[in-house]
Amino acid sequence: MSKYKRILLKISGEALSDGHMNICGKSTADIANQIKQIADTGVQLGIVVGGGNIWRGRTIETMDRATADYIGMLATVMNGLALGEALTAVGVENRVVSSFAIDKLTESYFLPNVLRYLGERKVVIFVGGTGSPYFSTDTAASLRACEIHADALICLKAVDGLYDSDPRANPNAKKYDEISYERVIADNLKALDLTAIAMCREFGVKIIALGKDEPNGVVRALSGEKLGTIIK
Protein backbone atom coordinates (compact mmCIF):
# COMPACT_ATOMS: atom_id res chain seq x y z
CA MET A 1 0.00 0.00 0.00
CA SER A 2 1.39 3.38 -1.02
CA LYS A 3 1.71 6.14 1.56
CA TYR A 4 0.96 8.61 -1.25
CA LYS A 5 -2.33 9.12 -3.09
CA ARG A 6 -0.97 10.83 -6.22
CA ILE A 7 2.56 11.14 -7.56
CA LEU A 8 4.37 12.54 -10.57
CA LEU A 9 7.19 10.33 -11.82
CA LYS A 10 9.97 11.87 -13.93
CA ILE A 11 11.93 9.38 -16.01
CA SER A 12 14.75 10.07 -18.44
CA GLY A 13 14.52 9.25 -22.11
CA GLU A 14 17.64 7.13 -21.67
CA ALA A 15 15.55 4.66 -19.67
CA LEU A 16 13.91 3.65 -22.96
CA SER A 17 17.24 3.10 -24.71
CA ASP A 18 19.75 0.27 -24.60
CA GLY A 19 22.69 2.45 -25.61
CA HIS A 20 22.42 1.38 -29.25
CA MET A 21 18.79 1.95 -30.20
CA ASN A 22 17.21 5.27 -29.27
CA ILE A 23 14.00 3.48 -28.30
CA CYS A 24 14.63 -0.17 -27.45
CA GLY A 25 11.63 -2.51 -27.26
CA LYS A 26 13.02 -4.50 -24.35
CA SER A 27 14.08 -1.44 -22.32
CA THR A 28 10.71 0.21 -22.89
CA ALA A 29 8.89 -2.99 -21.91
CA ASP A 30 11.01 -3.24 -18.75
CA ILE A 31 10.06 0.33 -17.79
CA ALA A 32 6.40 -0.41 -18.53
CA ASN A 33 6.48 -3.41 -16.21
CA GLN A 34 8.01 -1.29 -13.45
CA ILE A 35 5.31 1.35 -13.95
CA LYS A 36 2.67 -1.38 -13.76
CA GLN A 37 4.01 -2.37 -10.34
CA ILE A 38 3.71 1.26 -9.24
CA ALA A 39 0.18 1.59 -10.60
CA ASP A 40 -0.82 -1.68 -8.92
CA THR A 41 -0.11 -0.09 -5.50
CA GLY A 42 -3.22 2.04 -6.08
CA VAL A 43 -1.40 5.35 -6.42
CA GLN A 44 -2.63 7.84 -9.02
CA LEU A 45 0.28 8.26 -11.41
CA GLY A 46 1.42 10.94 -13.83
CA ILE A 47 4.65 10.59 -15.78
CA VAL A 48 6.91 13.12 -17.47
CA VAL A 49 9.40 11.50 -19.83
CA GLY A 50 12.54 13.20 -21.11
CA GLY A 51 13.94 13.11 -24.63
CA GLY A 52 17.69 12.77 -24.12
CA ASN A 53 17.88 9.37 -25.83
CA ILE A 54 16.88 11.07 -29.09
CA TRP A 55 18.00 14.68 -28.74
CA ARG A 56 19.92 16.40 -25.98
CA GLY A 57 20.16 20.17 -25.79
CA ARG A 58 21.71 22.21 -28.55
CA THR A 59 23.50 19.33 -30.27
CA ILE A 60 24.34 21.57 -33.24
CA GLU A 61 26.27 24.55 -31.84
CA THR A 62 25.09 26.97 -34.52
CA MET A 63 21.41 26.13 -33.95
CA ASP A 64 19.22 28.63 -32.15
CA ARG A 65 18.47 27.49 -28.58
CA ALA A 66 14.70 27.78 -29.03
CA THR A 67 14.77 25.58 -32.15
CA ALA A 68 16.89 23.01 -30.36
CA ASP A 69 14.45 22.97 -27.44
CA TYR A 70 11.48 22.46 -29.75
CA ILE A 71 13.25 19.45 -31.28
CA GLY A 72 13.71 18.11 -27.75
CA MET A 73 9.99 18.55 -27.09
CA LEU A 74 9.21 16.47 -30.18
CA ALA A 75 11.59 13.80 -28.89
CA THR A 76 9.53 13.53 -25.69
CA VAL A 77 6.41 13.00 -27.81
CA MET A 78 8.04 10.02 -29.53
CA ASN A 79 9.12 8.58 -26.19
CA GLY A 80 5.68 9.11 -24.68
CA LEU A 81 3.95 7.33 -27.54
CA ALA A 82 6.34 4.38 -27.24
CA LEU A 83 5.83 4.21 -23.47
CA GLY A 84 2.05 4.44 -23.84
CA GLU A 85 2.01 1.50 -26.23
CA ALA A 86 4.22 -0.54 -23.90
CA LEU A 87 1.89 0.21 -20.97
CA THR A 88 -1.15 -0.81 -22.99
CA ALA A 89 0.60 -4.10 -23.82
CA VAL A 90 0.90 -4.94 -20.11
CA GLY A 91 -2.68 -3.95 -19.33
CA VAL A 92 -2.17 -0.46 -17.92
CA GLU A 93 -4.72 2.08 -19.14
CA ASN A 94 -3.03 5.33 -20.06
CA ARG A 95 -3.38 8.63 -21.86
CA VAL A 96 -0.61 10.53 -23.66
CA VAL A 97 -1.16 14.26 -23.21
CA SER A 98 0.83 16.93 -25.04
CA SER A 99 1.57 20.50 -24.00
CA PHE A 100 1.09 21.57 -27.62
CA ALA A 101 -1.48 20.52 -30.21
CA ILE A 102 -0.61 17.37 -32.13
CA ASP A 103 -4.13 16.04 -32.58
CA LYS A 104 -3.52 12.91 -34.65
CA LEU A 105 -1.10 11.48 -32.10
CA THR A 106 -2.01 12.74 -28.62
CA GLU A 107 -4.57 14.66 -26.64
CA SER A 108 -3.81 18.29 -25.86
CA TYR A 109 -3.20 19.09 -22.21
CA PHE A 110 -6.42 20.12 -20.43
CA LEU A 111 -6.23 19.95 -16.65
CA PRO A 112 -9.87 18.90 -15.94
CA ASN A 113 -9.45 15.91 -18.27
CA VAL A 114 -6.12 15.01 -16.69
CA LEU A 115 -7.60 15.07 -13.19
CA ARG A 116 -10.50 12.89 -14.35
CA TYR A 117 -8.10 10.33 -15.87
CA LEU A 118 -6.07 10.22 -12.67
CA GLY A 119 -9.25 9.68 -10.64
CA GLU A 120 -10.09 6.79 -12.96
CA ARG A 121 -6.64 5.27 -12.21
CA LYS A 122 -5.39 5.87 -15.73
CA VAL A 123 -1.69 6.64 -16.02
CA VAL A 124 -1.18 10.04 -17.64
CA ILE A 125 1.98 10.52 -19.71
CA PHE A 126 2.84 14.19 -20.15
CA VAL A 127 4.88 15.00 -23.28
CA GLY A 128 6.11 18.18 -24.93
CA GLY A 129 7.80 19.58 -21.82
CA THR A 130 6.28 22.86 -20.69
CA GLY A 131 5.37 23.73 -24.28
CA SER A 132 7.93 26.57 -24.30
CA PRO A 133 11.68 26.63 -24.95
CA TYR A 134 14.34 27.36 -22.32
CA PHE A 135 12.79 24.99 -19.76
CA SER A 136 14.04 21.51 -18.88
CA THR A 137 11.86 18.44 -18.46
CA ASP A 138 12.67 18.66 -14.72
CA THR A 139 10.82 21.97 -14.75
CA ALA A 140 8.00 20.40 -16.77
CA ALA A 141 7.76 17.65 -14.15
CA SER A 142 7.56 20.13 -11.27
CA LEU A 143 4.95 22.17 -13.16
CA ARG A 144 2.72 19.15 -13.76
CA ALA A 145 3.24 17.92 -10.18
CA CYS A 146 2.02 21.27 -8.86
CA GLU A 147 -0.91 21.43 -11.26
CA ILE A 148 -2.22 17.96 -10.41
CA HIS A 149 -1.62 18.52 -6.66
CA ALA A 150 0.75 15.57 -6.44
CA ASP A 151 1.87 14.46 -2.98
CA ALA A 152 5.37 13.89 -4.31
CA LEU A 153 7.55 14.30 -7.37
CA ILE A 154 9.81 11.29 -7.84
CA CYS A 155 12.84 11.83 -10.08
CA LEU A 156 14.88 8.88 -11.30
CA LYS A 157 18.50 9.96 -11.69
CA ALA A 158 21.82 8.42 -12.71
CA VAL A 159 23.05 8.64 -9.08
CA ASP A 160 21.22 7.42 -6.00
CA GLY A 161 20.31 10.80 -4.51
CA LEU A 162 21.71 14.27 -3.91
CA TYR A 163 25.32 14.79 -2.84
CA ASP A 164 27.31 17.85 -1.79
CA SER A 165 29.48 17.32 -4.88
CA ASP A 166 29.54 14.97 -7.87
CA PRO A 167 30.07 11.44 -6.45
CA ARG A 168 31.38 10.25 -9.80
CA ALA A 169 34.25 12.75 -9.54
CA ASN A 170 34.65 12.92 -5.75
CA PRO A 171 34.72 9.58 -3.86
CA ASN A 172 34.32 11.51 -0.58
CA ALA A 173 31.12 13.24 -1.64
CA LYS A 174 28.49 13.30 1.10
CA LYS A 175 25.01 12.03 0.35
CA TYR A 176 21.97 13.74 1.86
CA ASP A 177 19.13 11.54 3.15
CA GLU A 178 16.96 14.65 3.61
CA ILE A 179 17.58 18.25 2.66
CA SER A 180 15.54 21.43 2.47
CA TYR A 181 14.56 23.18 -0.75
CA GLU A 182 16.40 26.25 0.54
CA ARG A 183 19.65 24.36 1.07
CA VAL A 184 19.55 22.84 -2.42
CA ILE A 185 19.08 26.30 -3.94
CA ALA A 186 21.64 28.04 -1.69
CA ASP A 187 24.30 25.39 -2.35
CA ASN A 188 23.43 25.27 -6.06
CA LEU A 189 23.23 21.46 -6.06
CA LYS A 190 22.81 20.68 -9.72
CA ALA A 191 21.41 17.16 -9.67
CA LEU A 192 18.03 18.84 -10.24
CA ASP A 193 16.99 21.97 -12.11
CA LEU A 194 16.84 24.81 -9.58
CA THR A 195 13.74 26.24 -11.26
CA ALA A 196 12.01 22.94 -10.54
CA ILE A 197 13.16 23.04 -6.91
CA ALA A 198 11.85 26.58 -6.43
CA MET A 199 8.46 25.70 -7.90
CA CYS A 200 8.04 22.64 -5.68
CA ARG A 201 9.05 24.72 -2.66
CA GLU A 202 6.38 27.31 -3.43
CA PHE A 203 3.63 24.70 -3.69
CA GLY A 204 4.90 22.31 -1.02
CA VAL A 205 5.50 19.31 -3.30
CA LYS A 206 7.97 16.86 -1.75
CA ILE A 207 10.73 15.68 -4.10
CA ILE A 208 12.27 12.23 -3.90
CA ALA A 209 15.47 11.77 -5.93
CA LEU A 210 16.20 8.09 -6.55
CA GLY A 211 18.82 6.14 -8.46
CA LYS A 212 17.30 4.82 -11.67
CA ASP A 213 18.96 1.42 -11.14
CA GLU A 214 17.64 0.90 -7.59
CA PRO A 215 15.69 -2.41 -7.72
CA ASN A 216 11.96 -1.63 -7.34
CA GLY A 217 13.07 1.73 -5.97
CA VAL A 218 9.86 3.65 -6.62
CA VAL A 219 7.59 0.97 -5.15
CA ARG A 220 9.83 0.72 -2.07
CA ALA A 221 9.90 4.50 -1.63
CA LEU A 222 6.12 4.68 -1.96
CA SER A 223 5.77 2.11 0.82
CA GLY A 224 7.79 4.35 3.14
CA GLU A 225 11.28 2.88 2.82
CA LYS A 226 14.01 5.53 3.05
CA LEU A 227 15.76 5.60 -0.30
CA GLY A 228 17.56 8.30 -2.24
CA THR A 229 17.18 11.86 -1.01
CA ILE A 230 14.01 13.59 0.15
CA ILE A 231 13.81 17.32 -0.56
CA LYS A 232 11.14 19.10 1.46
N, C-alpha and C positions, 0 to 999 in steps of 0.2 A: 504494500500500500504506500502510495506516494504521500509525502508530507506537504506537497504543493498541489494546488488545484489546477493552475495554468502556468505553463512555462513557454519561453521562447528559446529555441535551440539554434545556435549559430554554428554551422559546419563549413569547413573550407572546401573549395572546389577540388583541392588535391585529394580529398577523401574518396572521390569518385574515380580517381586515376590509379593506374598501376605503375606509373613512371615511364611507360612506353606509349600507352593509349591515353588520349586526353580524357575520354569517358570509357572506362573499362566495365564490361558487363558484370564480371565477378565482383569487383570492388563496389560497384553501385548496388548489387544485390546484397552484399555483406552489410552495407550501411542501411539498406532497407530493412533487413532482418533485425538490426540493432534498434532502429526506430520503432519497429513493431513491438519489441520488448518494452520500450518506453511507453508506447500507446496502451499496451495491455495492462499497465499499472493503473489506468483510469485517469491519468492526467490529461488535461486539454493541452494540445501541442501545436505550436507554430514553429516554423523552421525558416531561417534565412540561410541561403546557400551562397557561397562565394563563387568567383569565376577564375581563380588563379591557375587552374589546370589548363585553361584555354587561352587566357589573356591576363597579363599582370602589368598593371600600371602603364606608363608611357614606354612601351617596348621600343618604339621607333623614336629616337631622340628629337627628330625634327617635327614630330607630330604635335599638334596643339593638345594641351592637357584635356580640354573638354571633350574633344573627339576621342581621345584615348579612353576616357572614362565612359563614354557612351558605348564604345566597343566592349568594355568590361561589363556593362549592364546587360548587353546582349548575350555575353557569355553566361551570365547567371540564369538567363532564360533557358538556354540550352541545358544547363545542369539541372534546373528545376523540372523541366519536362522529363528528362531521363530519370530523375529521382521519383517523380510522380508515377511513372510507368512501373518502376521497380516496386513501389509501395502497393500499387494495385495488384501486381503479380503475387504478393504475399498476403493479400486480403485486407489491406489497410485503406479505408476510404480516405480520399484526399482531394484537395483543390489547389491548383496552381494559380496564384494571383499576382498580377504584374502591376508595378507602380506606373507604367505607361501603357497606353492602348496598343494591344496586339491581338485583336479580337479572334482571329482564326486559330490561335494557339492557346491563349489563356484568358481568364477573366481579368477585368480591370479591378484594381483595388478599390473596395467600397466597404468602409468599416462595419456598417450594420450587417452586411452579408458575412463578413469575416467572423464577427461575434456569433452569428447564428450557426455557422459551420463548426466553430469551436464547441458551442453548446451541444451540437449533435455528435460530438466526438470525432469529427473529421479532422485529419491533419491538414493544416494550411501551410503551403509552401510559398513564401514570399520571394518574388524575383524582381529584377530590375533595380536593385539597390533602393536609394531614396527617390529615384526618378530624376535626380539632378547631378551634374558633375561636381567634382571636388569633395565628395563624401565617400568614405570607405564603407564596405559592407558591415564592419563593426558598428558604424554609426547607424546604418539601416536597421541592424538588429536591435539596437537600443531604442530607436524610434518606434519600431513595431512593438517591442516589449512594453513601452510606455502606453502606446495607443490601445493595446488589447488588455491593459491592466494585468500584465503577467506578474506572478509572485516572484519569479526569478528569471534572469537571463543566463543561460549556460553556454559558455564559449569553449569549444574544443580547440586546443592549441598544440603546437609542436612540443612544448615543454609542459611539465606537470603542475603548473601553477605560476604565480608571480614571484620573482626573485629581486633582490636589491641590485643585481647586475646580471648580465647574460651568463647563465650557467654553462653554456656551451663554450664560452671563452674564459670563464673564471671558475675553476673547480671549487673555490671557497665561497661562491655566491650563497647568500642566505635566502631560504625560501620562507615566504609568509603563509601561515595557515589562515589568518584573518588579517585584514587591513582596511582602513577607512578609505572612502572615496577621496577625502582631502589629502591623505598621505600619498596616494597614487599620483594625484595631480601635482602636489608640491614637489615630489621626488622625480616627476617626469618619467615614471616607469612605463616603458614603451611596449610592453607585451599586449596592451590594448590601446585603441584609439582614445585619446584624452577627451575628444568631443563626446564619445560614447559614454565615458565615465561621468562626465559632467551632467549629461542628460539623465542618466540613471540616478545620480545623486539628487537631482531636482525632484524627481518623481518617486524616489524611494524604492527603486527596483534593485533587489539584491543581485549581484553578479557572482557566478561561480565559474572560475577558470580551471578547466580540467585538461589533462594530457589526453590527446586524441587516441593514444594507444593503450590507455588504462582499460583493462578487461571489464566490460559491463559498467564502465565508470559512471555513466549518466544514471542508470537504474540504481546503482549503489548510492550515489549522491542524493537521489530523490527519496531514498528510504531513510536518509538521515546520517549515513556514514560520512565521516570527515575526509574528504578527498580534495586535492587541488588547493585553491585559494578562494576564500570567500571575501568579497569586497562589499562593504555595507556601511 
